[in-house]
Amino acid sequence: MVQAFYLVVLIASLGITGFFLLRARQIDTVFVFFEINVIMNSLGRYMIAGTQSLDVALIGNTFLYLGACYCPLALIIEITQMCEIKFPRWLKYSLLIFSTAVVCLSLSIGKYNFYYKSVRLEQGEGYSYLVKTYGPWHMTYLVLTGIYAALLIYYLIYALRRRSRMPVRTVSVIAILGVLVIFTYILERLLHAHISYLSAGYLIAMVLLVVIHNHTELYDMTANIATSVEKTHQQGYLIFDEKLRFIKGNNYIKELFPEILTDWKMDAPVPPSDSFLYRNVISWFQEVCNDEDALKESKIIQYKDSYYEVQVRQIARGTKRVEGFVVEFVDRTMENRYLNKIKNYNEDLQKEVARQTEHILHIQEMTVLGLATMVESRDNSTGGHIRRTSTVVGIFAKRLLEEGTKYNLSKDFLKMVEKAAPMHDLGKIVVDDRILRKQGRFTEEEFEEMKKHPVEGARIVGSILEDVESKEFVDIAVNMARYHHEKWDGQGYPTGKAGEDIPIEARIMALADVLDALVSERCYKEAYSYDEVFSIIEDSLGSHFDPELGKVFLECRSELETFYDEVKSEEHF
């Protein structure tokens, strides 16, 4: 029975791992590392229970130690990531080294007596087990286990204290997961059993983590929606899961309806109320969300002095499974006022043309942002780069506008520069994954291949925007993609342009691009401090960057530091 129990746990572990890998949109490497070590642990238990050879049992014991030493580390990292808790890098690597040292010590079992003084294989009721006499170095494993238990308890308590900032279900499941692992380990130690309850505990932990991953995918899939919608400052959205539990809303909608912050709970149904939002939107949404024909129709609501078009869209996996809903609010105040003044068919037709054009532009923007996000997802070194550089360009553009007519840059021009910023690296879509996803610095040949992306980016941007956007915007977007790696002294690429021959929009983009690269942590370098970053930029004025534009950029230091401090508090980059 014991051997069959371990076999069932092993097969179940393999099945859950395969299920997760085949189903997940994005692979969580830490979770996969955890799953692999659970499999190693289960395999080791099964080998020991089913053999009559001490040598085979010792090999199984090595697999067991691999799982036992690395599983808790992977579990703690996974919990901190899910709870958005910072796990110090020095502690992570220290524990990894310590765990590896214990695994290495375990390899001495059966050969030397400093970890196990002696070990022999005995038979139970249909299964085998090792009888050990521990040596002085076995204390390292107990210390490691104690550290893991203490960290797990600490982070579970910390996560529960932050409960208001996280989905209730996620916190609850994680708490159950942590208690389960700790309890099964304590039970196994107290009973001095030859059967490992911890194997089943880890298996249940795998199942719970898969459940959490499945639920939290809803949060990930809203990222592109948020990026596009936030830029318009005229759109709001609410995200609900398939059971109509509230998940997320953007700042625009929270400012419009403050009750979302005060009365609504994340991961819970919206409480019934007599509020305008509940009566006019939520009740309607609950009625139409499962009616495909009704979902095709939008609703116009009047709130205070404004009019909003409300549309419900499904979040679906493929073409069948609905996993949630987006309730989108678009400010249609100006359009509604215009409609009220329409007197004849011609005006009505003009309104329809304008609405259709706006819809096309919206689809175009979403397509371009989607392409940019897809390119960024292929590049291991630039996570979040598109969003951050776009914000940096916006901060810089605002300061340039305040500078007056020195550069003769209009408000419309700077808005177009900000809108075009997310497209500057689209050319990376043609770069081979072998190069784009490389961990570390490029070889000379690889760098030459990477240097092709500005020209390709300009070609792609021009093709996408042709016949849809204004010629001025197309020129700006193409220039930013083609020339953002040029340098003031002519030493850049791809054309070696110098000075004012480089379009000013590309000179603006170059400053934002380099700033983010310096501030961000990359696979081949640590993030630079703010003092180092701005010193490097200042030293590069007149060589890499436009000296006059660069001086204005340096004046933005306070706002830029504030922005990156906020980013660092929300995510790792």
Order of alpha helices (4+ residues) and beta strands (2+ residues): alpha-alpha-alpha-alpha-beta-beta-alpha-alpha-alpha-alpha-beta-beta-alpha-alpha-beta-alpha-alpha-beta-beta-beta-alpha-alpha-alpha-alpha-alpha-alpha-alpha-alpha-alpha-alpha-alpha-alpha
